[in-house]
Structures are given as structure tokens and as C-alpha cells.
Amino acid sequence: MRMSVELDVFVGNTTIMDEEVYQFWLDGYTGNTTFTISHTQHPVIHKIYPIVDLSCESCFLSSPSEVNDAVKVRMEGGVLEECEASAEVLHSDTMDQYRTFQMCERLLHSPAKLANQLLFQIPPHRQAMLIERYYAFDGVFVREVLGKKLSKGTKKDLDDVSAKTGVTLKSCRRQFDNFKRVFKVVEELKGPLVENIRQHFLLSDQLARNYAAIVFFANNRFETGKKKLHYLTFQDFAFCAGQLISYWTVGAVDNMVEDMDVDLEKQFLQDLKELKILITDKDLLDQHKSLVCTALRGKTKVFNEMETNFKNLSRGLVNIAVKLTNTKDVRDFFIDLVEKFIEPCRSDKWTAGDMRLFLTHYTNSAHILDTFKHQVLWDRYMGVIKSCILKMYHD
Amino acid sequence: MPGKLKAKIVAGRHLPVMDRASDLTDAFVEVKFGNTTFKTDVFPKSLNPQWNSEWFKFEVDDEDLQDEPLQITVLDHDTYSANDAIGKVYIDIDPLLCSEAATRICGWFPIYDTIHGIRGEINVLVKVDLFNDLNSFRQSSCGVKFFCTTSIPRCYRAALVHGFVEELVVNEDPEYQWIDRIRTPRASNEARQRLISLMSGELQRKIGLKVLEMGGNAVVGYLQCFDLEGESGLVVRAIGTASPNTNTHSNTAPASNACNSPSKDSKETLPSSSPPPFSPSKPCSRQSSSSDTDLSLTPKMGKTSPPPHAPHPEFPFFTLTCFPPGFLVHVGGVVSARSVKLLDRIHNPDEPETRDAWWEEIRQEIKSHAKALGCHAVVGYSESTSICEEVCILSASGTAAMLNPRFMREGCLDDASPPSCGFCHIPYDEFNMPFPAQLTYCYRCRRQKVPDVLFTTIDLPAEAAVTGKGCLIQARLCRTKKKAQGEVNATAISNLLPFMEYELHTQLMNKLKLRSMNALFGLRIQISVGENMLLGLASATGVYLSALPAPGGIQVAGKTPSDLNYDQHIATMQKRINDTITKNKELYNIHPPESTEELVGSPIPDRQRSRLFRSTSESSDELLELDLSHGKKDAFVLERGSVTMSINMFVSSGFYSCNTEVMPGIYNWTSGLQMFTSVRVYRLSNANLTNQGLNKIFTELCENLLKSLYFKLRSMIPCCLCHVNFTVAVPEEELIQMGAVRLNCVCVCGCVFVCLFVSGSGENEDQLQFSMELCADSTPSNNQPTSKPSERCSPLPEGRSRSLRSTRSMPCGAPVAVVKMTPLSFLPGTRIVKYLGIINMFFIRETTSLREEGGVSGFLHCFIAEVFAMVRAHVAALGGNAVVSYSMKECVFMENPNKNQAQCLINVSGDAVIFVRESEQEATPPLMSSGQISSTGADGTT
């Protein structure tokens, strides 16, 4: 005689959620994923892992919290022991939670609603957890779409991204939609970008900063996918984005306009053309070089390489500045930094310390040049360039 | 013109998009009461409209105020076509009619549509101005308070217990009217919701009238049921206990409950293991029309106290399960009655006599059973029905008891609390016992006789002495029957019932002994009828009462003692049973003093040892039969299958469960609380069902459900599932619905954690102190003379002013207030300062896109969550922060997967209350007005 479960629901007045199951859900394991318990030789240790495609299973087994949780379950409740139905129980529990999450998903799209909706009674700290985790993203995934247009076309390519990164397609879509949603909302808001994201999506400061970076990159379409840039992590880019937002955007001068933190300040980019004099004027270039060399002599092991390369390096940095009025060149900003500056230094085996020393003196020496009149502009430019390069200068 | 109802529509939020073109909505609201309708202006192009309407005023009779709900419909204005309905809110005005309950209803309500579920929220403000009613012939009963709680509400004092009130109203079910064929499902659902709301309002009003006639002012233990009789119509019936209850004064008496559900065919289950005498009633097909009979019998207060055996008011029934100490003198045992009826269309809703007559018959039977037990009253009384097509089983059960006559007369006792064993003593004549039972001298006082086991439907009396802990005990049973029609069917069911009751009883008995316990509390036996099977489910909480003798062991015996293998097998089984008993003693901490065995008065006769006879058949599931003529002491009968099952009873440490309010033997409660509902439906695929196969499946289902619950609630360990309420139904052929298991989980501290929960562990005592202050009747150790009502000042006015203040100081747009829900009548670690009124809601949800909504589970999950949300919203709007005595009375689920459709009906009830934490009594109660206007601006489309 057979029986089948036709319907099986469990609803608590206070919505019951298991963070672990939530993570499974976010990671895109379908509700049909069955959880089994594998009895190991040791009578106390049980493991819970989802049966999914084998490529992912290993990562669950490796998670210690998984095992800990199972052990905890076993010791506290003895719930799972000696009941043949344990897989069923887990399955039923998982399904309940998945349904809850699915119903919550609509609310998570505008997190402010979560606080004043009536359908689920969720304690505030749980709400915060739900939101934070929902908007969390995988570093590997975001690297793939960073700087790309958040369009339907990109979304179509997500299965490739999924295959490449090992992040499930469902999770890729969620993350992509999150980016897009945040992008759309803040696009029309005035005021500081990070603050807007934080308030509108109730995210932690760190996560809001990361989203600001993503929005900033997507808006300016910075190229990040070139092979030469592969060594850079999302955090490197996020840092640079923070620098650019703080110093180069409209918001750096005026904090009450639309898109203030998203667009680079046009006038500033225009003004940067003035810096050209640093490389076109031969006297100025030589003077600059000798000032830097004097300052650095004896302080660095790569002095000779620096001295030889000075003109090239300086030309590289100033040319980047000069070309920034072209949208195309803005997009290539990071690739240019790497090609024109970071790679030559790396091949000369500069250390990070050398780099810091050089950039500091390179920036400061320009102030001493009598014919150079654009001190403020120069500082605004070099301040960002210096911190970006320092962040990007690693293996 | 006794009343003026005023309503104001403030704002809406999170409305659905009704205009695809603009992604916005042009919403307006219709406010309807009775036949009067008002409309707000259209608030164009917004999902968060701010209507800020004027006050809509309805001048109405208070009769209407009681019957009618305020109906609020949110619509989308459409210039060219008909306006689209977004959804509705029904608001029950009743709580505003009592002067001491809520003063206004104000807050966010989910906008509910029977097809789409919750679609946004609306902020509403409702007030009532009542004029003094001088008409003595009035039809309304404003001011009578209703409580679902089956004990005397914690901040009241019962001065007097009147007795039983009952009422019943019938109507045609709109779902089955001819017009249903041409109207939309939405219209039909709404008609049904509205009708039921009207009927329950009417019912409540009529019961209120009866209470007023008796001189009472409240109904406690109010139990309202719907019988969806399909073609035959719709019956709403209610029972309760009437009591005069003024909340600032102490003269509240629990009122008698009225039940007017018709039931017949009774058998009684006695506390002994003897098979109850069955008198299956012959099925009678009648045209059923429900009527309200005047059954309410109130023992006249102040009159002569009824001597134990003297004729008593017609139905001395009490729906209460928890009593003030001293109220119960003796408890006889469970009495129950069932009858099978054939339903016929209700021809005349104004003459519901047939159904009244049915129930009256059943009540008479219960009464006679109680009499046979030497008792003059029935406590913990409840009535229920199970309907399948045209067959209806009416059931009633309660506990025969002797009450303290002084209570009926004076309302409260001023002498010291009775001995803790008093209620265990037999009320009947030792030499003229109504059934064979083993009597011994009470193990505590050694003076009176006690039975060897005690079954009751009430909660464990507070004064009872218990050894060890209690636990949930269930007996489960399936019986197949042939598909049949009409009288044949009814006869078949009638014939099966006695056997089912007997077997359930035996199972309970055996499981009780297996756990080494000797008494059952909160016994609830549910028999559900399906097309080709009957299901029986009995749940109770087993305890070891120190006053009763230790249960005997269990003896297994085979029918063919010659077979050596058999003997061996039996010996193994015996051993396992004995081991289990030992293990259980350990588990439940049952270590009764051994020495007392010697003192037992009656010598144990030979017949005390009963034998199990085992049939010779090879099948492993054969029945072991018990020779029932033998004494009960050591009796144990089980199917072998179930023996194994109960031995392998699954135990998880840190988890306790019971179906009574509190877990016997556990006293250190924390305030952590989680109420939940779980519903399961199974489909049995094989048509060749056998009784044994079914039993096995059924037992597995129940056990699995429990396991599942334990797993889900593992984070709350150590905890206790209290008030676990299983409901089973056989909605259609081969489908078992484990409906609406409403459970309440309360964390209790295990011994390890005691210090962690300091604030919670003192709870019981604190509560007692508090009740002493306020409700002398419910305090077990209350020695003080009861002060006069007028002298008592209740903390309530204080409580209110405090809450009002806090409302004002609350910042606008505060997050949604937390509303706790519990089936218990109290919240551990807290004090209920005010009862705001009864919550009684009925919802229908239907879908025509079942698959898209996540299948049946997704559909129901969402619906239950929505029901919770609506209950919480109503409580919050009344100014409350919890629902106590919450229960889901009905959960009917129908589906048609081929058409991608499903429908579900849910009825919930409870008492809205304001509580304050024991530890922070001076702090403001966590009351928030969720209806601040300014909050709507914040969540707009910023």
C-alpha cells in the first residue's frame, strides 16, 4: 500500500527560518534538492549535504558549519537518529522554508517593505539578515559582469558566466537582478550614492559601498574583462571606484545634483588637458625628473630603472589624464593604468614601497615646478591615481 | 437609534498595480454597513493613496451592530469599464460594544481578496458611540463579553457560575444556491464569508441574550462551530459557559455554555478500562432545520445548592476545562455520546428545531451517563460534528464531575483549598459501580477510594499532585467501510462506532501503562467519517497522579500456549514491553514510592491479571485479544503492530509534548513562544485497503508529523509542545487530511538551563500572586475572604491609560507591532492586563492558478500565513499585542488539480489581549498603534 504526501505545510506565527537553508536557497539549489543524512562510522557525527550536481557537492561537504550543525542537531534533539523518515523530514522542512523564501522574495526587492508588511512576522534582526544575505554577491560572479551594461543582453550571457564561475544560474540571475535593481533605483535619486543605496535597500555600509562601485562601473562601462586585468579582484576595483566617486565625480564638488556620484565631472576631465604641459614642455619634464631623482636617490633599489623609465612613466600617467575626455578612454582607464604604468614597473621589479615612494615624490615635486600652474588639479588627479595604483599593484 | 458607528479611511499602502499602462492604481474605497454605503474620493495614480476621508457615520440599531461586520471594499476606478475590486476588509464591531473592551479600532488591515489573497493594506479608524438603551425588550445583548478561554480569564474573578448556554442558527449555503452557477467564484466566496460573519454575529447576540436573562454578563469557554452540510445548508452553533463578569469588579461568574449542536447516539467512555456501553442510535433521516431551543439551564444563583444526586438544571454542563480550586469535588470520568444522522435540506431557516432536537438528545444522554457515574455535572464539555456527504456524526464529550455546590450558590469559596487528591476520589457508590473498576484507597489521604485509572477531558487541576512529567498519548485507528448511501450507510457507521471507541480506549489504556502512568487529561476523541473509511484519533496527556495506584504491568498471552516458538516470541515481546516501561519511568521521571503498595486496601483478586490472546494465524499483524471480563489492573491489548509501534515510541530529549495547557511536571517556563499550524494531506494510492494497513499508515503519519515538528523546532530546545491539537479529516476518497495541527510550543528550561531563565522560572508563582490580587477564585491557596466586588479595584484602568500614553508617545511609522498568538489561555512570563474582545474570523481562499502559486502546498502555505496576518492586524488594531486561546476551528481544503483549482476555508478564533511582561510591569506595554498616518508617507515611492 502506498501513500503520497499531497500537501505538507508548516506555518509559524513568527516565521521560522533556517539561515543555512536560506543560503542553500540563495545559492540556487532547487527546492527539490533532497537532503540526506549520511551515517558515518562514528556514531555521533552526521553530515547533511544536499544532493545536487556533484560539482557543487564537495563545497558543502567541506563546510565545517555543515557538519557542526548536523552534530548539533543530533546531540540536541536526537531528532534524526533512528528514524527512517529523516530524509523526508528534512525534505519537508526544506520545502517549507523555500516556500517562505519565495514568498519573501517579492518583499526583498524593496527591502523597506519588509519592515512594514503584515504577512510575515519576522524579528528585526532576522529581517536584516534576510536582506543582507539576499543582496550579498559572489566575488567571482561580480568580476564577470563588472563594468558591463546591465542589460538584457548581458543577462542572456549569464549561463556562460554560470558555467565559468560555478555559481548556479539561479544565483547569477538573482545577483544580476539585484545589481540592475539597485542601479535603476539610484539612477534617479539625488544625493550621495552610498547613502542612497544604504537607505533604500537597508544594507550594511560595506555592502552599500560595494553596490556603489558596481553601479559606478556599470554606468561608466569601465573595461575590466581584459586578460591583463584578470589578476585584479572585485575589492581592488571597488576601492578604486570609491576613490573615483569621492574625488572625480560631480558629487565631489556639488552634493545635491542627480547622478552626482555616478558621472565623472565633465569640467574636471576637460581641465585635465592642461596637465599635458608636464610632458610636452621638455624643460618641465626634465626639471620634474631631476626633482624626483634627487628625492629618491639612495632610497630605493630600483633607482636606475626608475631614472631610465621616468619619462615613459610620466608620459603614461599624464596621457591618461589628457585623454579622459573621450568616453572610450574613460572605459580603458584601468587597462591604461596597467599597461602604461603598472606593467613597466612590475617588469623592473619595483616593490610596493618603491611604488609608494615614487608616486609620492612624483606628485609632490610637481608643486615645486615654477611654470606649473595647476597644482589643485594635479593633486585631485594624482591623489586618486596614486591610491588606485597602490591598490592595483600586486600579483 | 441606539448606536452610531463612525469610520474613517485614512490611507492605503502597497496596493497592487491595477493599470498595466501606468503601473499605478486609481484607488477608492467603499464603506458599507448594513444597507448603507459610503465612498471615498478616487486617489489617482498611486500605490500608496492618502484618502484621509471624512468620518462616515452609520446610525444603526445595536442589534445590527452585533450582527453585521463593517465591510470595506477597495476598488480601482475605471472610467470606461466597471471598477475592479482590489479586495475587502471585514471588521467585527463587537469588541467596541463592551464598555471595558477596546475603545476604537485603528490600524493597518490587509486588503484581502478571495482569489488573489492579500493585496496591500489599508489604514482604517473605527469608533462606536452607544446610547443608553432603555428598551427592556431589546434584541441585542451589547455588553456581554465573550471569551474563548476555557478557564476563568486571568484578570477576572468569577462570582458565580450560571451554567450552560447554547444556540444554533441555520441558513442555506450560498455555495449551493442556484445563483452560484451564474456568479463569479469571487462573488460566491464573498457571499459566503459575509453570511457566516452575519450568522456568527447573530449567534453571539442570541447567546448574549440568554446570558442576560440568566443575569450573567459574560460567556467563557465560548466554542463556535460551523457545520458545512453542503446541499443541506450551513449550521453555525455555539456553546459556552455563562457567567456574570464585570472586569473591574470581582463578581464575575463563569457562565454556562450553550451548545446547540445536535448529536445523538452516545456511548460513554468510563475511566475504567471497561468497554463503554454503546448505544448506537439508529440513523434517522429527517429534514434538518436548525433551531434555537431554549436549552440554557442556569442553576439559579443564590438558590439551594444542588445536592450531589438531586435533580439539577437540565444541562449542568460547563465548557470550562480549568477551574478555580475547590470547584471540582470529585471527577467521575469521561462521558461521551455520538449519534449518526442523515442530513436533509434545511427548508426553513427560522425553524432549526431538528438540529436542536438532535443535540438535545445527545446532551440528555451525556447527562444520564454522568448520573450513572454519580455525578451531577459535566465539565470540559465540547461538541463536534463530522460530515461526509449526507451523513453526519454528532459527538459530544465531557467529564462527569461533582462540583462544589457552594460555588454555584456563592460563587467562590472562602475556606482553604481542598486536599490535592480530592478530585480523584470516586463520586459513585463503591458497591454499586457503573462499571467494573479496581478501587483502592487513595494513596495520599488513605481515606477515600480512588479508581486505578482516571480519564478526563479537563486540564490537570492546579492542586493535583503529580509524580514525574506528563506526555502526549495518542490512539489512532482506521476502519474501512463499504461505500453506501443513505440509511444503509448510516447504519453501517453506527455499527462501527462502538468498536472504534472501544479500540481507541484500549489503545489509550495500553499506551498509558506502557508509560507507567495512571491518568489522562484533556482527552479528545475525534471520529471522522469518509466515503469508505472511518478515522479515529484520540489525544490526551498522560500523567502519573500520586493519589492513584501505580499502573500494573502488561502481560502478553497467546491463544495457543502449546506452541513453543510462540511462547518464546511472546516472552521476547514481554521483555521488550517491560524494558520499555522501565525506560519510560526513567524518561518521565516517574518514581512513586514503592512501599505504598502494601497499603492498598483491596486485595488483588486473581482476575486482576488479564491475558492477551493471540491468534494462531501466521500473519504478523493479527489481533491480540483481551479477555475483557477480567479485571483491568494488568490488562493490555494491542495489535502486535501497534505494540511494536508503541515500544519503538520515538523519544527525543529536550522535547515534551502534551495537549493540555501546561505540561504536568514542568514548571519553569520561559516566555519564548512559537505558535504554528501544520497541515498535511496524504493520498492513499492503493484501493485495497485493509484495516491493519490503514492503521499502520495512519500511525506513521501522526508519528512523522510529530518528528517533523520536533525537527523544525529544534532550535527552541529544550521546549514543550503544549496544546497540541490534532485534527483529522477524510475529505474525499482515499485522502487523509491531517488538518490544522495547531500547536503551541513553549520553551521550558531543562534542569541545566534553570539559571538562564530566571525571569521565566518564577512565572507560576508570580501569576498566582497576581491572581490572588484579582481573582480570588482561581487561586488555589487563597485563604482570604473575598472582598466585595465594589471594593476591588482592578488594575485595568491603569493598564489602559498606560497603553494610551504609550500609543501617543510612539513614533509614527513604527514598525509593525509584534502580535503573539497562542492556543494557551496565558502567555508564560507575562501578565494579561486586559481582554479586548473575541476574534472570530472566517476566510475563504480560492485559486484558479494552482500550479502557478506553487501547487497545493504553496497555496495553503500562503493562505495560512495570510490568515495569521489578518488575525494579527485585527488584534493590533484593537490595541492588543497577543491572541490567547487561539484555535483554528476549521480548515477545509478542496482541490481539483485537473482544472488547476483549489479552495480552502479557514475559521479561527481567540481572545485579543494586552499583556505586559512580568519583569517589566511598570514599563509600557508593547502596544503600538500601527495606524499612524504619517507612516504612510515614509514608505511611499521614495
Chai-1 contact restraints between the chains, C-beta under 6 A:
chainA,res_idxA,chainB,res_idxB,connection_type,confidence,min_distance_angstrom,max_distance_angstrom,comment,restraint_id
A,M1,B,N686,contact,1.0,0.0,6.0,A-B,restraint_1
A,M1,B,G693,contact,1.0,0.0,6.0,A-B,restraint_2
A,R2,B,S685,contact,1.0,0.0,6.0,A-B,restraint_3
A,R2,B,N686,contact,1.0,0.0,6.0,A-B,restraint_4
A,M3,B,Y682,contact,1.0,0.0,6.0,A-B,restraint_5
A,M3,B,L684,contact,1.0,0.0,6.0,A-B,restraint_6
A,M3,B,I697,contact,1.0,0.0,6.0,A-B,restraint_7
A,S4,B,R683,contact,1.0,0.0,6.0,A-B,restraint_8
A,V5,B,Y682,contact,1.0,0.0,6.0,A-B,restraint_9
A,E6,B,V681,contact,1.0,0.0,6.0,A-B,restraint_10
A,E6,B,R683,contact,1.0,0.0,6.0,A-B,restraint_11
A,L7,B,V681,contact,1.0,0.0,6.0,A-B,restraint_12
A,L7,B,V856,contact,1.0,0.0,6.0,A-B,restraint_13
A,L7,B,S857,contact,1.0,0.0,6.0,A-B,restraint_14
A,D8,B,R680,contact,1.0,0.0,6.0,A-B,restraint_15
A,D8,B,S857,contact,1.0,0.0,6.0,A-B,restraint_16
A,V9,B,V679,contact,1.0,0.0,6.0,A-B,restraint_17
A,V9,B,S857,contact,1.0,0.0,6.0,A-B,restraint_18
A,V9,B,L860,contact,1.0,0.0,6.0,A-B,restraint_19
A,V9,B,H861,contact,1.0,0.0,6.0,A-B,restraint_20
A,F10,B,S678,contact,1.0,0.0,6.0,A-B,restraint_21
A,V11,B,T677,contact,1.0,0.0,6.0,A-B,restraint_22
A,V11,B,I864,contact,1.0,0.0,6.0,A-B,restraint_23
A,V11,B,A865,contact,1.0,0.0,6.0,A-B,restraint_24
A,G12,B,Q674,contact,1.0,0.0,6.0,A-B,restraint_25
A,G12,B,F676,contact,1.0,0.0,6.0,A-B,restraint_26
A,N13,B,M675,contact,1.0,0.0,6.0,A-B,restraint_27
A,N13,B,M821,contact,1.0,0.0,6.0,A-B,restraint_28
A,N13,B,F868,contact,1.0,0.0,6.0,A-B,restraint_29
A,T14,B,Q674,contact,1.0,0.0,6.0,A-B,restraint_30
A,V73,B,R714,contact,1.0,0.0,6.0,A-B,restraint_31
A,E76,B,I717,contact,1.0,0.0,6.0,A-B,restraint_32
A,G77,B,S652,contact,1.0,0.0,6.0,A-B,restraint_33
A,G77,B,R714,contact,1.0,0.0,6.0,A-B,restraint_34
A,G77,B,I717,contact,1.0,0.0,6.0,A-B,restraint_35
A,G78,B,S652,contact,1.0,0.0,6.0,A-B,restraint_36
A,G78,B,S653,contact,1.0,0.0,6.0,A-B,restraint_37
A,V79,B,S652,contact,1.0,0.0,6.0,A-B,restraint_38
A,V79,B,Y710,contact,1.0,0.0,6.0,A-B,restraint_39
A,V79,B,F711,contact,1.0,0.0,6.0,A-B,restraint_40
A,V79,B,R714,contact,1.0,0.0,6.0,A-B,restraint_41
A,C83,B,K707,contact,1.0,0.0,6.0,A-B,restraint_42
A,A85,B,N704,contact,1.0,0.0,6.0,A-B,restraint_43
A,V89,B,K707,contact,1.0,0.0,6.0,A-B,restraint_44
A,V89,B,S708,contact,1.0,0.0,6.0,A-B,restraint_45
A,V89,B,F711,contact,1.0,0.0,6.0,A-B,restraint_46
A,S92,B,S708,contact,1.0,0.0,6.0,A-B,restraint_47
A,D93,B,F711,contact,1.0,0.0,6.0,A-B,restraint_48
A,D93,B,K712,contact,1.0,0.0,6.0,A-B,restraint_49
A,R99,B,G858,contact,1.0,0.0,6.0,A-B,restraint_50
A,R99,B,H861,contact,1.0,0.0,6.0,A-B,restraint_51
A,A112,B,D939,contact,1.0,0.0,6.0,A-B,restraint_52
A,A115,B,P815,contact,1.0,0.0,6.0,A-B,restraint_53
A,N116,B,V816,contact,1.0,0.0,6.0,A-B,restraint_54
A,N116,B,D939,contact,1.0,0.0,6.0,A-B,restraint_55
A,L118,B,P110,contact,1.0,0.0,6.0,A-B,restraint_56
A,L118,B,A869,contact,1.0,0.0,6.0,A-B,restraint_57
A,L118,B,A873,contact,1.0,0.0,6.0,A-B,restraint_58
A,L119,B,A865,contact,1.0,0.0,6.0,A-B,restraint_59
A,L119,B,A869,contact,1.0,0.0,6.0,A-B,restraint_60
